[in-house]
Amino acid sequence: MPEPKQPQEAAKTTTEQPLTTKKKRAMLEYMAIMFAAAFLLVAVSLLIKVIDMKGEMEAANTGARENIALLQKDLDAARAESAELQTKLDEANAASSEAADKLSEAETRLSEAEKARETLEKTLESVQKENDTLSRRAQANELLVSAQAALEQGDYAALRSHLEALGAYADALKDDGAALYETLRSYID
């Protein structure tokens, strides 16, 4: 019985045999089919990936457009609010300017009124002094007439009483009254 060949020897004998053209051709066809199948798988995978990416890009594009539309809407609302606030600010500035003008006019009127009041107070004071002077002169003239009447009646006691009272008002008498006062005083001295 022949001895079984060991596997290493069997492998040497199989690898050592030259390949025939048929085997070479079958091997080349197998490799070409394998490369074609691998290429086809890569191409299909790439196509699926491109289609998926296209869908994602369209979804992202749609989302971006929606975001842009929302941002544009927000921007328009902010611009409208800004314009409204600017209008209110302009109105407030106009009202403030008008109020400042009215305040200035009121201050001018107040100043004029204070000057008029001061003038009236001075005039009143002057009139009061003149009134006091006239009142004193009238009182002095009454006492002078009473004293002269007492002299004409010969009542020297009443004359003395009227002249003593007239002494307090003598400075209010005018020239003629002062001369008469001095003349009547000469009767009691």
C-alpha positions as CSV (number, residue, x, y, z in Angstrom):
1,M,0.0,0.0,0.0
2,P,1.2,3.2,-0.9
3,E,1.7,5.7,1.9
4,P,-0.7,8.6,1.9
5,K,1.0,11.8,0.9
6,Q,1.2,14.5,3.4
7,P,-0.8,17.7,2.8
8,Q,2.3,19.8,2.3
9,E,3.5,17.6,-0.4
10,A,0.1,17.5,-2.0
11,A,0.1,21.3,-2.0
12,K,3.5,21.4,-3.6
13,T,2.4,19.1,-6.3
14,T,-0.8,21.2,-7.0
15,T,1.0,24.5,-7.1
16,E,3.8,23.2,-9.1
17,Q,1.6,22.3,-12.0
18,P,1.4,24.9,-14.6
19,L,-1.9,26.5,-15.4
20,T,-3.6,25.8,-18.6
21,T,-5.1,28.4,-20.8
22,K,-8.5,27.3,-20.0
23,K,-7.9,27.6,-16.4
24,K,-6.4,31.0,-16.9
25,R,-9.2,32.2,-19.0
26,A,-11.8,30.9,-16.4
27,M,-9.9,32.6,-13.7
28,L,-9.8,35.9,-15.6
29,E,-13.5,35.6,-16.4
30,Y,-14.2,35.0,-12.7
31,M,-12.1,38.0,-11.7
32,A,-13.8,40.2,-14.3
33,I,-17.2,39.1,-13.1
34,M,-16.1,39.8,-9.5
35,F,-14.8,43.3,-10.4
36,A,-17.9,44.0,-12.4
37,A,-20.1,43.0,-9.5
38,A,-18.0,45.1,-7.1
39,F,-18.1,48.0,-9.5
40,L,-21.9,47.6,-9.9
41,L,-22.3,47.4,-6.1
42,V,-20.2,50.6,-5.6
43,A,-22.1,52.4,-8.4
44,V,-25.5,51.4,-6.9
45,S,-24.4,52.4,-3.4
46,L,-23.1,55.7,-4.8
47,L,-26.4,56.2,-6.7
48,I,-28.4,55.5,-3.5
49,K,-26.2,57.8,-1.6
50,V,-26.6,60.6,-4.2
51,I,-30.4,60.2,-4.2
52,D,-30.4,60.2,-0.4
53,M,-28.2,63.3,-0.3
54,K,-30.4,65.0,-2.9
55,G,-33.4,64.4,-0.7
56,E,-31.5,65.7,2.4
57,M,-30.4,68.7,0.3
58,E,-33.9,69.4,-0.8
59,A,-35.2,69.1,2.8
60,A,-32.4,71.4,4.0
61,N,-33.1,73.8,1.2
62,T,-36.8,73.8,2.1
63,G,-36.0,74.3,5.8
64,A,-33.6,77.1,4.9
65,R,-36.2,78.8,2.8
66,E,-38.7,78.5,5.6
67,N,-36.2,79.9,8.0
68,I,-35.4,82.7,5.6
69,A,-39.1,83.5,5.2
70,L,-39.5,83.5,9.0
71,L,-36.5,85.7,9.4
72,Q,-37.8,88.0,6.7
73,K,-41.2,88.2,8.4
74,D,-39.5,89.0,11.7
75,L,-37.3,91.6,10.0
76,D,-40.3,93.2,8.4
77,A,-42.1,93.2,11.8
78,A,-39.1,94.7,13.5
79,R,-38.8,97.4,10.8
80,A,-42.5,98.2,11.2
81,E,-42.1,98.4,14.9
82,S,-39.0,100.6,14.5
83,A,-40.9,102.9,12.2
84,E,-43.8,103.1,14.6
85,L,-41.5,103.8,17.5
86,Q,-39.7,106.4,15.4
87,T,-43.0,108.1,14.6
88,K,-43.9,108.1,18.3
89,L,-40.5,109.5,19.1
90,D,-40.9,112.3,16.5
91,E,-44.4,113.1,17.9
92,A,-42.9,113.1,21.4
93,N,-40.1,115.4,20.3
94,A,-42.6,117.7,18.6
95,A,-44.8,117.7,21.8
96,S,-41.7,118.3,23.9
97,S,-40.6,121.2,21.7
98,E,-44.1,122.7,21.8
99,A,-44.2,122.3,25.6
100,A,-40.8,124.0,25.8
101,D,-42.1,126.8,23.7
102,K,-45.2,127.2,25.9
103,L,-43.0,127.0,29.0
104,S,-40.8,129.7,27.6
105,E,-43.8,131.8,26.7
106,A,-45.3,131.3,30.2
107,E,-42.0,132.2,31.8
108,T,-41.9,135.4,29.7
109,R,-45.5,136.2,30.7
110,L,-44.6,135.5,34.4
111,S,-41.6,137.8,34.2
112,E,-43.8,140.5,32.6
113,A,-46.5,139.9,35.3
114,E,-43.8,140.2,38.1
115,K,-42.5,143.5,36.6
116,A,-46.1,144.7,36.3
117,R,-46.8,143.7,39.9
118,E,-43.6,145.5,41.1
119,T,-44.7,148.6,39.2
120,L,-48.2,148.3,40.7
121,E,-46.7,147.8,44.2
122,K,-44.6,150.9,43.7
123,T,-47.5,152.9,42.4
124,L,-49.7,151.6,45.2
125,E,-47.0,152.6,47.7
126,S,-46.8,156.0,46.1
127,V,-50.6,156.4,46.1
128,Q,-50.8,155.2,49.7
129,K,-48.1,157.8,50.7
130,E,-49.9,160.4,48.8
131,N,-53.2,159.3,50.3
132,D,-51.7,159.4,53.8
133,T,-50.3,162.8,53.1
134,L,-53.7,164.0,51.8
135,S,-55.4,162.4,54.8
136,R,-53.0,164.2,57.1
137,R,-53.5,167.4,55.2
138,A,-57.3,167.0,55.4
139,Q,-57.1,166.3,59.1
140,A,-54.8,169.3,59.6
141,N,-57.1,171.5,57.5
142,E,-60.1,170.4,59.6
143,L,-58.2,171.2,62.8
144,L,-57.1,174.5,61.3
145,V,-60.8,175.4,60.4
146,S,-61.9,174.3,63.9
147,A,-59.2,176.4,65.5
148,Q,-60.1,179.4,63.3
149,A,-63.8,178.9,64.2
150,A,-62.9,178.7,67.9
151,L,-60.9,182.0,67.5
152,E,-63.8,183.7,65.9
153,Q,-66.1,182.6,68.7
154,G,-63.5,183.7,71.3
155,D,-63.1,180.3,72.8
156,Y,-59.4,180.3,73.5
157,A,-59.4,177.0,75.4
158,A,-60.9,175.2,72.3
159,L,-58.4,177.2,70.2
160,R,-55.5,175.9,72.3
161,S,-56.8,172.3,72.2
162,H,-57.2,172.4,68.4
163,L,-53.7,174.0,67.9
164,E,-52.1,171.3,70.2
165,A,-53.8,168.6,68.2
166,L,-52.8,170.4,65.0
167,G,-49.1,170.3,66.1
168,A,-48.9,166.6,65.1
169,Y,-50.2,167.5,61.6
170,A,-48.4,170.8,61.0
171,D,-45.9,169.3,58.6
172,A,-48.8,168.2,56.3
173,L,-50.0,171.9,55.9
174,K,-49.2,173.7,52.6
175,D,-47.8,177.3,52.6
176,D,-51.1,179.1,53.2
177,G,-52.2,176.7,55.9
178,A,-48.8,176.8,57.6
179,A,-48.9,180.6,57.7
180,L,-52.4,180.6,59.2
181,Y,-51.3,178.0,61.7
182,E,-48.4,180.3,62.8
183,T,-50.8,183.3,63.0
184,L,-53.3,181.3,65.2
185,R,-50.4,180.2,67.5
186,S,-49.5,183.7,68.1
187,Y,-53.0,184.2,69.8
188,I,-52.2,181.5,72.4
189,D,-48.6,182.3,73.2
